[in-house]
């Protein structure tokens, strides 16, 4: 009986550790994916800002009057 309880306890401990590790791996993948998406959005915003920085100079002088 003691062996059975010890075996079940060991199995429970291994299961809990396995679930914790897989949840941590999933969290790391999620944060890595978010980081990559945030970098992509930031890069796109920087490119848009660079392309559009000269746009007001192309407007007609009548626009400002």
C-alpha positions as CSV (number, residue, x, y, z in Angstrom):
1,X,0.0,0.0,0.0
2,X,2.8,2.4,0.8
3,X,4.4,1.6,-2.5
4,X,1.2,2.3,-4.3
5,X,0.8,5.7,-2.5
6,X,4.4,6.6,-3.2
7,X,4.0,5.6,-6.9
8,X,0.8,7.7,-7.2
9,X,2.4,10.6,-5.4
10,X,5.4,10.4,-7.7
11,X,3.2,10.2,-10.8
12,X,1.2,13.2,-9.5
13,X,4.4,15.2,-9.0
14,X,5.7,14.4,-12.4
15,X,2.4,15.4,-14.0
16,X,2.3,18.7,-12.2
17,X,5.8,19.5,-13.2
18,X,5.1,18.5,-16.8
19,X,2.0,20.7,-16.9
20,X,4.0,23.6,-15.4
21,X,6.8,23.3,-17.9
22,X,4.4,23.1,-20.9
23,X,2.5,26.2,-19.6
24,X,5.8,28.0,-19.2
25,X,6.8,27.1,-22.7
26,X,3.5,28.3,-24.1
27,X,3.9,31.5,-22.2
28,X,7.4,32.0,-23.6
29,X,6.1,31.4,-27.2
30,X,3.2,33.8,-26.7
31,X,5.5,36.6,-25.3
32,X,8.1,35.9,-28.1
33,X,5.3,36.1,-30.7
34,X,4.0,39.4,-29.2
35,X,7.5,40.8,-29.2
36,X,8.0,40.0,-32.8
37,X,4.6,41.5,-33.8
38,X,5.4,44.6,-31.7
39,X,8.8,45.0,-33.5
40,X,7.1,44.6,-36.9
41,X,4.5,47.3,-36.0
42,X,7.2,49.6,-34.7
43,X,9.3,49.1,-37.9
44,X,6.2,49.8,-40.1
45,X,5.5,53.0,-38.1
46,X,9.1,54.1,-38.5
47,X,9.0,53.5,-42.2
48,X,5.6,55.4,-42.5
49,X,7.0,58.3,-40.5
50,X,10.1,58.5,-42.7
51,X,8.1,58.3,-45.9
52,X,5.5,60.9,-44.8
53,X,7.9,63.3,-43.1
54,X,8.3,65.4,-46.2
55,X,4.7,65.2,-47.3
56,X,3.6,68.6,-46.1
57,X,6.3,70.3,-48.2
58,X,4.6,68.9,-51.3
59,X,1.4,70.7,-50.6
60,X,0.5,73.7,-52.7
61,X,1.2,77.2,-51.2
62,X,-2.5,77.9,-51.6
63,X,-3.2,75.3,-49.0
64,X,-1.6,77.4,-46.3
65,X,-3.3,80.7,-47.2
